[in-house]
Amino acid sequence: MAAKKKPAKKSPAKKTSNKKTVSKKLATKKKTAKKPVQRKNAKKKIVLVTGASGFIAKHCIVRLLNEGYAVRGSLRSPNRADEVRAAIATKASQATTDDLTFVTLDLMSDDGWDDAVKGCAFVQHVASPFPSSDPDDENDLIIPAREGALRALRAAAKAKVKRVVLTSSMAAVAYGNDNGPDYIYDEKDWSNADGDISAYLKSKTIAERAAWDFMETPEAGKMQLSVINPGAVLGPLLDKTYSTSGELVRKLLAGEVPACPAIGFACIDVRDVADAHLGAMTMPVAAGRRYLLIESYAWMLDISKILYAAGYKTPTKKLPNFAVHIMAMFDKTVRMIKRGLGKKENVSNERLRTELGIEPRSLEEMTLSMAESMVEFGVVTPKMR
């Protein structure tokens, strides 16, 4: 069935987003494809969102509630339910948060999955481990990522869920291959799990491949799969929880970085990620498709300069590569980024714009909204100029 096919290995015309410049003004209203809102009197469709306490998942839940869906969010600990509900309530009305319930699930346990997906029309599987440093054993990341994805898919297929949206990553697309500096990555590309890549990059690649392989089995039935592959996710916090990518912004604001190493990221706003999850879930064209999510490629120095221009006391100079190598000898987090020194991945966002109808928010907007919300929620006390 077409909806279950792996992404076609074709070479479509590509339009890279790495040439975009940072906007001088915050982005205005972006264009998104219109989707029908469910009628109030109709029985609301239920969506299971895994990893509900996470930065991306909270924004996905807000988007779904405001669109008229009922949401069942999964948590590893039921003790976090009130905290997550309070964060979501800042962007969703009381009427919609009444449609939010929680279940307890673990990526490494079968307990509760069948009940969690019962009656659901869709699943957004957002939960996956993301470390601040490489683990001593790469399987500590690979096994939970792969097995968690397969548990979600098996349970969803058994419950006759229409479509699953899997949150993968650009980590599964653009690493471990020597394609040269001018190569433009798009959805046909895969990271090389046998290449010199970190455990995290390997875990996302293996987990996504396992998901597509599952869709080729009889067990998948008529269920459909769409995959979201975001780059570094920035944008506003809803509480003190933020993405691992956001730790970069926190360190810059706190004055913990004297100069910027030559590392860069394909960046996207978390609100655009939530919009993409909704589009991938509901739009017919998205069945059996991957979507790379990026607004533009930015060096760490680019992000720091945006913050500096807004009045924050952040570095405006580069850190020499030799200094990074020395720091990596003592710091696991630095060791994790060392492989990417001076490397830039050119990535196409053509499919995001043309199929899902999303024009991503600017690098400036996602950076400043993250900084401002970090200050608002007490995540950091910034140093000002």
Beta strands, then each sheet from edge to edge (+ up, - down):
strand 1: 46-49
strand 2: 70-75
strand 3: 100-104
strand 4: 120-125
strand 5: 163-167
strand 6: 184-185
strand 7: 224-230
strand 8: 232-234
strand 9: 264-269
strand 10: 290-293
strand 11: 296-299
strand 12: 346-347
sheet 1: 3+ 2+ 1+ 4+ 5+ 7+ 10+
sheet 2: 6+ 12+
sheet 3: 8+ 9+ 11-
end
